[in-house]
């Protein structure tokens, strides 16, 4: 319900988005930042949560080292506001 309208697409391992650059979704527990134009120099300096760039997804929890995965491993797909909300709800406990 707090998510802006828009779409995220992954094609050939690259993220594109109709959302405003550096879109942040957050709760008291964690934040999800989507910024296809960002580069991450030091992944361990990221705050807790999920940070998505054009070609990677970074996961950080507390003081643990940041983990990342390449979007080149992701299948081509598109997500709408409703799909993103559903995914966050289903996966929040895993993050």
N, C-alpha and C positions, 0 to 999 in steps of 0.2 A: 504493500500500500504506500510506502514511502519512496518507492522507486520511480524515477522519471520515465516517461514514455521514450521509447527508442528501441534500437535493434543492435545486437552485436553479431558479427559474422566472422567466421574463421574459414579462410580459403587458402589452400596451399601453405598452411602453417603461419599465416599472417592474419592478425586481427584488424578488422575495420569496425567502425561504430558510427551510429547516427547520434550518439549521446554527446553532450558537451565534453570537450577535452578535460581530463582530470576529474571525471565524475567519481564521487565518493558516496558509498552506501555505508552506513554504520549503525551500530547499536552500542550498548554499553559494554558488550563482550568483545567485539572486533570490528574492523573496518574492511571494506572491499573498495579498492581504488582501481579505476580503469582509465589508463592514459596511454593510448596507442602511440603517442609521440614521445613518450619518456624513454630515457636510457637510465640504467641503474649502474652506477659506478661501484658502490659498496652495498651489496645486498643485505649484509648484516646490520646496516644502519637504518633499514626500513622499520617502521613501527609494526606492532603485532597486527596480523590480519592477512589479507590477500592483496597483492599488487600485480596488476595485469598490464603488460606492455604490448607492443605490436607482435612480438614473437616469443614471449615467455610469461609464465605465471609464477610468482614468488609467494611462498607460504612462510609466515613467521608466527611463532607462538611464544610469548614471554621472552625470556632470555635465551631461548634455544637458537641454534644457528638457523639461518634462513635456508629453506629448501626451494628448489626451483624445478620447473619442468618446461620443456620446449613445446611451443604450440605446433611444431612440425610433427609431433606425435599425435596431435588431435585430428579427428576426422573433420572434413568440411561440414560446417553447420551454421545455422542462424538461430539466435535466441531473441525472443521478444521480452517485454517487461514481465509478462505472466510466466514465461519459461524461466527467466532469471530468478524470480521470486520463488518459484517452486524448487529450483535447484538449490538455492541458498537454504531453504527450509529443510530439504532432505539431507543436505551435506554439512550443516552447521556443526553437528556433533563430531564429525570426522576431522574437522579443521582445527 
